[in-house]
Amino acid sequence: MQKIIKENIQKTSTNSSRSIKKLLKQRSFVVVISILFTGLGASITSIFFKTGIYFINNWRLELLDQFPSIAVLPAFGAVGGAMAGLLIKNIAPAAKGSGVSQIMGFLRHKKVPMNLKVGLVKLVSGIIAIGCGFPLGPEGPSVQMGGSVAWQMARWLKAPLAFRRVLVAAGGGAGIAAVFSSPLGGFIYAIEELLNSARPVVLLLVVITTFIADSSADIIQALGLDPKAGGFDFNLGFLIQKEYDPSVFFLPIDFIYLVLLGVIIGLFAELYSKYVLAMQDLGKRWYKNKFILKMSICGLLLGSIYSFLPSSFHNLDELQKIIAEKNTSIEIALLAVFILFITTGLAAASGAPGGLFYPMLTLGAAIGLIMGSWVEIATGHAPSTYIFAGMGAFVAGCSRTPITAMFLAFALTKNLLIMKPVLISCITSFLVARAFNEKSIYERQIQIELEEL
């Protein structure tokens, strides 16, 4: 049976490639316009998404300066969860969840609604939920929004079905590229996770789309639509935008330490994946079709948990920053691992519109900081790349995409020297986690998240 399925997939892929080549010859204008608007659409929606989260989150933090956290955070969580749940349930049920599994389901011929309505509801509900304190990231929704924009563009231009599917995957990769300022990361993700294809014509379409998304995002940011602009200057042109600038040195002995880190994170990543999936299944069985109530209760619980934590946990961007820059203690890093492990599973169980890549990066960074500190105490030396290797390794262990994970970690530093040590931990983590289950967390989420659509 498996052999027959693989043969059918290969045959479909071959036919799709021929169909796209034929389209390129006969209707090249349609292809060019589709790619251009998909890249632009993915960048615009991703920027609005990040900007909306930024403003709501800042409002929440300003209120924390005036009122006790126990009064602010639970209220924001409950109200934000209810509002986001109301939008999703009544307008576009396909907008719930991470967004990645929805795009993967569509590309695997599942019946997943794909249109601008889904993308817009994902945009607004995601801004509300994440801005109000759900510990999730913008990358999953950006993948789904990019895919929805791509599908709508291809439909308006009456492109063939084979081209629509490639364009949806390219739109998903474009969403990753715009969020992380990583066109190569978005490109590799679309190929490695979404399409599982390496045909030249497909590679060309995807890489152009992701580079358009990244470049247009930089230009739009320079216009002032994103408070964290920095990738483009109208006088200087395109600039190298770094989130972090670590001191990187890499010794032969570090191979051993980085492999060990990969083994530990691979085990932890698979445990995390099983926990998140178990929580999602539990949330579905407990609340069934009471989606708004589930979102509201989870938001209340999340807000209550974070209200008892140090102020550094009230802003997850800041938490990731202090960990990545080693401006915190091992105790805070240990607490971050425990809290993010528990709360991201709770947030995923609610069906909140948010991604797991961002908390995965923070979890990996915290584990890297802890392991690096312990190794340094025991041996007097630890790789300077432990934190970023941990980031990539955790994503690789959960998503089964080691090359994408390496490029995402690289995108945060733009330091070529960091790629080798990060890749060592990413591949090790990937192999360890895959030994327990071949499927990524997103592949396993398809059954849970798409069952009720």
C-alpha positions, 0 to 999 in steps of 0.5 A: 500500500505504501508503495502505491501511495508513493508511486501516486504522489510521484506521478502527481508531482511529475504531472504538476511539473509538466502543467506548470511548465506548460503554463509558463510557456502559454500564460507567463503573465499570469505566473509573474502577476501571481508570484508578485502579488503573493509575495507582496500580500504575504509581506503586507499581512505579516507586517500588519500582524506583527505591528498589531501584536506590538501595539496591543502588547504595549498597551497591556504592558503600559497597564501593568505599570499602573495596575497589579498584574493579577488584575491586568493579565487574566482580564486580557487573556479572558477577553482576548480569548473570547474575542478571537474565538468569537471571530473564528467560530462565526466567520472562519473556523479554518482560521483556528490553530497554528496555520501550518497544519492547515496549509499542509493539509491543503497540500495533502489534498484535504478539504481546507478552506483557502480564501482571503476571508480565512486570511483576514480572520487569522490576521485579526484574531491572531493579533488579538490572541497573541497581543493579549498574552497567548504565548504563541508566535506570528510565524504559523498564522503568517504561513496560513495568511501567505497561503490564503493570499496565494490561493486567492491570487491564483483563483482570480487569475484562473491559474491551473490547479497544479500551479495553485498548489505550488503557489500556496506553498510558496505563499506559506514560505513567503510568510516565514520569509517576511516574519523572520527576514529570512528568504532562504529560510522561507524557501527551504521551509516551503520545499522541505516541509510543505512541498517535499519537492526539488523539481527545478521549475518548482524551486524557481517559483518558490525562491522568487516568491520568498525573495519578493516577500522578504524584500517588500517587507523590508521596504514597507517596514522602512515606510514606518508600518513596523516599529521594528523596521531596519532592513531597508533605508531609502538612502543606504538601500537594503541593510543587514538586519540582525536580531542578535550579534553574538561572539562566535568561536568554534573549536573541534572539541565543540563537535562533541558538545553540540552533538550532546546538545542535539541529543538532549534537545531531540529527546525534549523536542519529541516530549514537547510535541507529544505533550502539545498534541495530547493537550490539543486532543484533550481540549477537543474532547473536553470542550467539543464545539464550545470554542469561544468558552475554551479560548476564554478559559484558556486565556484566563488561565494563561493570564493568571499563570503569568501574573505570578511570574517575574516581569520578564515573562510578561513580554515574551520578546523580552524574555527571548532577548535576555536569554539569547544575550545571556543577560539572565540567570540559569534559574530564570532559564530553567523557569522559562523552560518549565513555563513555556513548556506548560503554557504553549501546550495550553495555548495550543489546546485552546485552538488559538491562532498562533504559531509554535516556532517562536516559543520553540526558539525561546525554549531551545535558547533557554535549554542551550543557555542551561546546558552551556552553563553546566558544561562550562562549570564541568569542563571550563569550556562551552561553545559560544554557539550553544544558545543559537544551536539550541534554538535551531535544534528545538525547531528541527526536533519538532518540525523535522526540518533541520535545514530550515531550522539552521537558516532560521537560527542564522537569520537571527544573527546573519553570521555565516560562522554560526551555521556549521555548529547550528547544523550539527545540533539541528541534524542530531536533534532531527535524527534523535526525534525522528527515531521515535516518530517519523512525522513532525508535530505539524503532520500529526496536528493535521488530524486534530486541527482539521477534523472539525472543518 
